[in-house]
Amino acid sequence: MVAKKISTSDKQAICKKLITLLKKRYSATLPKYDRPVLETMLHAVCLENTTNSQADEVFDSLLEGFHDLNEIRVSTISELESVFALDGDAEWKAYRIRSVLQFVFDKEFCFDLELLRKKTLEQAQKQLTKMKSLTPFVLNHTLQVVLGSHSVPADEKILNASKWLGLLPADESIETASDSLKSSVRKPDAPLFSHLLRCLATDEELAADFNLAKNPLPEEGVDLKQAPSRLEGLFANPLSKQKKKVTKKKKASTKTKKATAKVKKKVPAKAAKKVTKKATKKTAKKTVPAKKATSRKKVPKKKSSSSKK
């Protein structure tokens, strides 16, 4: 189903409300993106589908683990994978890191892309699209950070969170998601909205809610006008908390059942012991006199010799 149509102005008004709610839960301080152009691209690869703090950590490990960018370029995928050990897309990211460096070195014979800052948005976009290994997210993130383009870079996690909110229709693709999202916010608000949307999409407590494969969107579609209230409800009672409550109830009921079963087992056992003891005592009382009776048999007296005479 396609999401209900809504005007751009209404969309932006709703997004303002979403930004207010998101700022209450997450930090409104924008990450510092002040790296050189090429390093900005490499960091964007690390940033895709993860948090800013995790991306910073991985990126720093990448630079510290190798002598320079050229060593990274000539390293094998398996050697680079170790940097992304805690990332689910280790091989995928290692391949893109190396591909970017190889492309730049083959074209520029160095690792410098600072001339990109002097180009128009159209020229820069045309140059970056020649790198076939770049994902839509890395491309749009680089253009936003380096040239201040009006965009909301979207990776798979941001795509799913945006669909859940109703910002994007259920059939939106990752290739077109960034362009579709930029109409939701004014250009000055785009960087902050991008940051907060990432915080939401990578929130571990909400991961189950945004897993659309296991928790598909309603068939009738998602009404964007309901997004603020739905978001408040999500923060108050995410699926992860609901599952914990169910698990606790199950554990409690299981403990009660086990305790009841133990009581039922113990009662018959005690009763059986009492009955056995009583029966043993009664039997003992009956058997003792019987033995005494048998022991007191009368012995006939012998006749005296005088009586015979």
SULPE-V959402 format. One record per residue. N is the residue number from 1. OMEGA is omega in whole degrees, -180 to 180 (* if undefined). Layout:
BEGIN
n=[N | N]
omega=[OMEGA | OMEGA]
END
This chain:
BEGIN
n=[1 | 2 | 3 | 4 | 5 | 6 | 7 | 8 | 9 | 10 | 11 | 12 | 13 | 14 | 15 | 16 | 17 | 18 | 19 | 20 | 21 | 22 | 23 | 24 | 25 | 26 | 27 | 28 | 29 | 30 | 31 | 32 | 33 | 34 | 35 | 36 | 37 | 38 | 39 | 40 | 41 | 42 | 43 | 44 | 45 | 46 | 47 | 48 | 49 | 50 | 51 | 52 | 53 | 54 | 55 | 56 | 57 | 58 | 59 | 60 | 61 | 62 | 63 | 64 | 65 | 66 | 67 | 68 | 69 | 70 | 71 | 72 | 73 | 74 | 75 | 76 | 77 | 78 | 79 | 80 | 81 | 82 | 83 | 84 | 85 | 86 | 87 | 88 | 89 | 90 | 91 | 92 | 93 | 94 | 95 | 96 | 97 | 98 | 99 | 100 | 101 | 102 | 103 | 104 | 105 | 106 | 107 | 108 | 109 | 110 | 111 | 112 | 113 | 114 | 115 | 116 | 117 | 118 | 119 | 120 | 121 | 122 | 123 | 124 | 125 | 126 | 127 | 128 | 129 | 130 | 131 | 132 | 133 | 134 | 135 | 136 | 137 | 138 | 139 | 140 | 141 | 142 | 143 | 144 | 145 | 146 | 147 | 148 | 149 | 150 | 151 | 152 | 153 | 154 | 155 | 156 | 157 | 158 | 159 | 160 | 161 | 162 | 163 | 164 | 165 | 166 | 167 | 168 | 169 | 170 | 171 | 172 | 173 | 174 | 175 | 176 | 177 | 178 | 179 | 180 | 181 | 182 | 183 | 184 | 185 | 186 | 187 | 188 | 189 | 190 | 191 | 192 | 193 | 194 | 195 | 196 | 197 | 198 | 199 | 200 | 201 | 202 | 203 | 204 | 205 | 206 | 207 | 208 | 209 | 210 | 211 | 212 | 213 | 214 | 215 | 216 | 217 | 218 | 219 | 220 | 221 | 222 | 223 | 224 | 225 | 226 | 227 | 228 | 229 | 230 | 231 | 232 | 233 | 234 | 235 | 236 | 237 | 238 | 239 | 240 | 241 | 242 | 243 | 244 | 245 | 246 | 247 | 248 | 249 | 250 | 251 | 252 | 253 | 254 | 255 | 256 | 257 | 258 | 259 | 260 | 261 | 262 | 263 | 264 | 265 | 266 | 267 | 268 | 269 | 270 | 271 | 272 | 273 | 274 | 275 | 276 | 277 | 278 | 279 | 280 | 281 | 282 | 283 | 284 | 285 | 286 | 287 | 288 | 289 | 290 | 291 | 292 | 293 | 294 | 295 | 296 | 297 | 298 | 299 | 300 | 301 | 302 | 303 | 304 | 305 | 306 | 307 | 308 | 309]
omega=[179 | 179 | -178 | -179 | -179 | -178 | -179 | -179 | 178 | 179 | -179 | 178 | 178 | -180 | 176 | 178 | 179 | 179 | 179 | 179 | -179 | 180 | 179 | -177 | -176 | 179 | 180 | 179 | -179 | 176 | 179 | 176 | -176 | -180 | 172 | -174 | -178 | 179 | 175 | 179 | 180 | 177 | 179 | 176 | 179 | -175 | -174 | 178 | 176 | -178 | 179 | -179 | 178 | 179 | 178 | -179 | -179 | -179 | 178 | 178 | 179 | -179 | -178 | -176 | -180 | -176 | 179 | -179 | -180 | 178 | 176 | -179 | -176 | 179 | 178 | 179 | -179 | 178 | 179 | -178 | -177 | 179 | -177 | -174 | -178 | -179 | -180 | -179 | -174 | -178 | -179 | -179 | 178 | 179 | -177 | 176 | -178 | -179 | 178 | -178 | 179 | -180 | -178 | -179 | 180 | -178 | -173 | -175 | 177 | 179 | -177 | 178 | -175 | 178 | 179 | -179 | -177 | -178 | 175 | 179 | -180 | 180 | -180 | 179 | 179 | 179 | -177 | 180 | 176 | 176 | -173 | -178 | 180 | 175 | 177 | -180 | -178 | 179 | -177 | 178 | 179 | 180 | 179 | -177 | -174 | -175 | 178 | -179 | 177 | 180 | 174 | -177 | -176 | 170 | -175 | -179 | 178 | 177 | -179 | 179 | -180 | 177 | 179 | 180 | -176 | 178 | 179 | 176 | -176 | -177 | 180 | 179 | 180 | -179 | -176 | -174 | -177 | 179 | -180 | -177 | -174 | 178 | -179 | -177 | 174 | -176 | 180 | -177 | -174 | -180 | -180 | 180 | 178 | 180 | -178 | 178 | 176 | 178 | 180 | -175 | -178 | 178 | -176 | -180 | -177 | -176 | -179 | -179 | -178 | 175 | -172 | 177 | 180 | 180 | -176 | 179 | 178 | -177 | -179 | -180 | -178 | 179 | -179 | -179 | 180 | -175 | -180 | -179 | 178 | 180 | 177 | 178 | 179 | 179 | -177 | -174 | 179 | -179 | -179 | 178 | 179 | -180 | 179 | 179 | 179 | 180 | 179 | 179 | 179 | 179 | -180 | 180 | 178 | 178 | 180 | 179 | 180 | 180 | 179 | -180 | 179 | 179 | -180 | 180 | -177 | -176 | 178 | -178 | 179 | 180 | -180 | 179 | 180 | 180 | -179 | 180 | 180 | -179 | -180 | 179 | 180 | -180 | 180 | 180 | -178 | -175 | -179 | 178 | -179 | 179 | 180 | -180 | -179 | -178 | -179 | 176 | 180 | 179 | -179 | -179 | 176 | 176 | 180 | -179 | -179 | 180 | 178 | 178 | *]
END
